[in-house]
Amino acid sequence: MKKEFGLVSLAILFALPFLAAALLGTLLRLTVTLFPQDPPLALIVALDLPFFSIATLFSNMTRYLAVSLAALVLTLIALVWPVVRERGQVWRCKRFYLLAVILLAVLAFPLLMRYRPAFKAGPGVEVRVVDRPGLLAGAVKSCQAAAEVRGCQYEPLGWADVQTLVYRRWCGGYYDRGDWHPGTPQPLQAYHLGTDTVSPFDGDPNALWRETCRPMQCVSPALGEKMPFPLGYLPGQYQDTLMSPDGRWVAFTAEHVYGPEDLLVISNQ
């Protein structure tokens, strides 16, 4: 019994951040829904502070995978124990249902923390997210946004043709005495509008089509929800807004407040 109790306790300990994130996230969304104009500040702070701590923990992929794996392995072992011992009577064991809820919370975390870019498009505006994160990477990026942790930066370089945007990522950037150091440049990538895929770019970067436009004219009008920023959104580190050669698409960067950024392509209205 002592071994089983210790195993369940460890499973609960590793799964606690996932359970707390699900509960706090639900309460935060419910509060905003019930009080859309003037949510209670004290309640928002009380819910947001522990959620911020959990988001900080899971804002790194290695930490997220390590805690998730430990919680899953411990929970599965603790689940097998009563199934083997109780057999057909396992449904009478309260501990079984507790462990099932824990397992569900860990598995559902990437769905609850599905990533959303910082840009909200208006009706009729087609939006493409270049380098869209997968389910697990999206959960980590959502945590980075909640914890105000910066990720990689995107530098739009130009268009190879009307359907191909060329860009570069800069990763590992940091501030030093107020100055931003961009980090390490990654290999050039090409985003293909027709297939919504990314592949390495081996062409001549000097031959790219590069026509800029003013964000107030070609980006801000596409907003679906006005934000309290001069442009209606926050540009990323590289702020150039690039028109495609046929004028049908606009590429630009947008970031969460003090958080990660995205490279986006929208249809030009």
C-alpha positions in Angstrom: 0.0 0.0 0.0 2.8 2.4 0.8 4.4 1.9 -2.6 1.1 2.4 -4.3 0.4 5.6 -2.3 3.8 6.9 -3.1 3.4 6.2 -6.8 0.0 7.9 -6.9 1.4 10.9 -5.0 4.3 11.3 -7.5 1.8 11.1 -10.4 -0.3 13.8 -8.9 2.8 15.9 -8.2 3.9 15.8 -11.8 0.4 16.2 -13.2 -0.5 19.1 -10.9 0.6 21.9 -13.4 -1.6 20.4 -16.1 -4.6 20.1 -13.7 -4.1 23.7 -12.5 -3.7 25.1 -16.0 -6.9 23.5 -17.1 -8.8 24.8 -14.1 -7.3 28.3 -14.2 -7.7 28.7 -17.9 -11.3 27.7 -17.7 -11.9 30.2 -14.9 -10.1 33.0 -16.7 -12.2 32.4 -19.9 -15.4 32.3 -17.8 -14.5 35.5 -16.0 -13.9 37.3 -19.3 -17.1 36.0 -20.8 -19.2 37.0 -17.8 -17.6 40.4 -17.4 -16.5 41.4 -21.0 -16.4 45.2 -20.3 -15.0 45.4 -16.8 -13.7 42.1 -15.3 -12.9 42.1 -11.6 -9.2 43.1 -11.5 -8.5 41.3 -8.2 -10.0 38.0 -9.5 -8.0 38.3 -12.8 -4.8 38.8 -10.9 -5.5 36.0 -8.5 -6.0 33.6 -11.4 -3.4 35.0 -13.7 -0.4 34.8 -11.3 -0.4 31.0 -10.9 -1.2 30.6 -14.6 1.8 32.8 -15.4 4.0 30.5 -13.3 2.7 27.3 -15.1 3.2 29.0 -18.5 6.7 29.9 -17.6 7.4 26.3 -16.7 6.1 25.0 -20.0 7.5 27.8 -22.2 10.5 25.6 -22.9 10.0 22.4 -25.0 12.5 20.3 -23.1 10.9 21.1 -19.7 7.4 20.6 -21.1 8.3 17.2 -22.6 10.1 16.0 -19.5 7.3 16.9 -17.1 4.7 15.5 -19.5 6.6 12.2 -19.9 7.1 11.8 -16.2 3.4 12.5 -15.5 2.3 10.1 -18.2 4.6 7.2 -17.2 3.8 7.5 -13.5 0.1 7.8 -14.1 0.0 4.8 -16.5 1.9 2.6 -14.0 -0.4 3.7 -11.2 -3.4 2.9 -13.4 -2.2 -0.6 -14.2 -1.7 -1.4 -10.5 -5.4 -1.3 -9.5 -6.5 -2.9 -12.8 -4.3 -5.9 -12.2 -5.2 -6.1 -8.5 -8.9 -5.4 -8.7 -9.6 -6.8 -12.2 -13.3 -6.7 -12.8 -13.9 -4.6 -9.7 -11.6 -1.7 -10.7 -14.6 0.6 -11.3 -15.1 0.6 -7.5 -11.7 2.0 -6.9 -11.9 5.8 -6.4 -8.2 6.1 -7.1 -8.7 4.8 -10.6 -11.0 7.7 -11.5 -8.5 10.2 -10.1 -5.7 8.8 -12.2 -7.9 8.8 -15.3 -8.6 12.5 -14.8 -4.9 13.1 -14.4 -4.1 11.2 -17.6 -6.8 13.2 -19.4 -5.4 16.5 -18.2 -1.9 15.8 -19.4 -3.1 14.5 -22.8 -5.6 17.4 -23.3 -3.1 20.1 -22.4 -1.9 20.7 -26.0 -5.6 21.0 -27.1 -6.4 23.5 -24.3 -3.3 25.5 -25.1 -3.8 25.5 -28.9 -1.7 28.4 -30.3 -3.3 31.5 -31.8 -1.3 34.2 -33.6 -1.4 37.8 -32.3 -3.2 39.0 -35.4 -7.0 38.8 -35.9 -8.2 39.2 -39.5 -11.4 40.7 -40.5 -14.2 39.1 -42.6 -13.1 38.0 -46.0 -9.4 38.3 -45.3 -7.4 35.1 -45.9 -4.6 34.5 -43.5 -1.7 32.1 -43.8 0.6 31.5 -40.8 4.1 30.8 -42.1 6.0 28.2 -40.0 2.8 27.2 -38.2 3.7 25.2 -35.0 2.5 21.7 -34.5 0.3 20.6 -31.6 3.1 20.3 -29.0 5.2 23.2 -30.3 1.9 25.3 -30.4 1.3 24.5 -26.7 4.8 25.7 -25.9 4.4 28.8 -28.0 1.1 29.6 -26.3 2.8 29.3 -22.9 5.5 31.6 -24.2 2.8 34.2 -25.1 1.2 33.8 -21.7 4.6 34.1 -19.8 5.9 36.9 -22.1 8.9 34.8 -23.3 10.3 35.7 -26.7 11.0 33.0 -29.2 12.7 33.2 -32.7 12.3 36.3 -34.9 11.2 36.2 -38.5 12.8 38.3 -41.2 10.8 38.5 -44.5 13.3 38.9 -47.3 11.2 39.1 -50.4 9.2 37.1 -53.0 10.8 34.6 -55.4 7.5 34.7 -57.4 3.9 35.5 -56.8 3.4 32.3 -54.8 6.7 32.0 -52.9 7.8 34.1 -49.9 11.4 33.8 -48.8 12.3 34.5 -45.1 14.9 33.8 -42.5 14.6 33.0 -38.8 16.8 34.4 -36.1 17.0 32.3 -32.9 18.6 32.8 -29.5 18.2 36.6 -29.4 18.6 38.4 -26.1 18.8 41.8 -24.5 22.0 43.1 -23.1 22.0 46.5 -21.3 18.9 47.5 -23.3 20.3 46.5 -26.7 18.8 43.7 -28.6 21.1 41.0 -30.0 19.3 39.1 -32.7 21.0 35.7 -32.1 21.9 33.2 -34.8 20.5 33.4 -38.4 18.9 30.2 -39.7 19.1 28.9 -43.3 16.8 30.7 -45.8 13.3 29.2 -46.1 10.6 29.5 -48.8 6.9 29.5 -48.0 4.7 28.3 -50.9 1.2 29.7 -50.9 -0.2 27.1 -53.2 0.7 24.2 -51.0 0.9 26.0 -47.6 4.3 24.3 -47.1 7.9 25.4 -46.2 11.1 24.2 -47.9 14.7 25.3 -48.0 15.5 28.1 -50.4 18.6 27.7 -52.6 18.1 30.6 -55.0 19.7 34.0 -55.1 18.4 36.3 -52.3 19.6 39.4 -54.2 17.1 38.6 -57.0 14.0 38.6 -54.7 11.1 40.9 -55.4 11.0 43.4 -52.5 8.3 46.0 -52.5 7.2 47.5 -49.2 4.0 49.1 -48.3 2.7 51.2 -45.3 1.2 49.0 -42.6 -1.6 51.5 -42.1 -2.7 51.0 -45.7 -2.1 47.3 -46.3 -2.3 45.6 -42.9 -4.3 47.6 -40.4 -7.5 47.7 -42.6 -7.5 43.8 -42.6 -7.8 43.7 -38.8 -11.0 42.1 -37.5 -10.6 43.4 -34.0 -9.0 46.8 -33.1 -6.2 46.5 -30.6 -4.8 49.3 -28.4 -1.8 49.8 -30.6 -1.0 52.5 -33.1 -1.2 50.1 -36.0 -3.8 47.8 -34.4 -1.1 45.2 -34.0 2.5 44.9 -32.8 5.1 44.3 -35.5 7.9 41.8 -34.9 11.6 42.6 -34.7 11.8 43.0 -38.5 8.9 45.3 -39.4 9.0 45.5 -43.2 5.7 44.8 -44.9 6.2 43.2 -48.3 3.8 43.1 -51.2 3.7 40.1 -53.5 4.7 40.9 -57.2 1.0 40.7 -58.3 -0.2 42.8 -55.3 -2.6 40.1 -54.1 -0.7 39.2 -50.8 1.0 41.0 -48.0 3.7 39.5 -45.7 4.4 41.0 -42.3 5.4 40.0 -38.8 3.2 40.4 -35.6 4.1 39.6 -32.0 2.4 39.1 -28.7 3.2 41.7 -26.1 6.7 40.8 -24.9 6.1 37.4 -26.3 6.8 35.3 -29.5 6.0 36.5 -33.0 4.7 35.1 -36.2 5.3 35.6 -39.9 1.9 36.1 -41.6 0.7 36.4 -45.1 -2.8 38.0 -45.8 -4.8 38.6 -48.9 -4.6 42.3 -49.9 -8.1 43.8 -49.9 
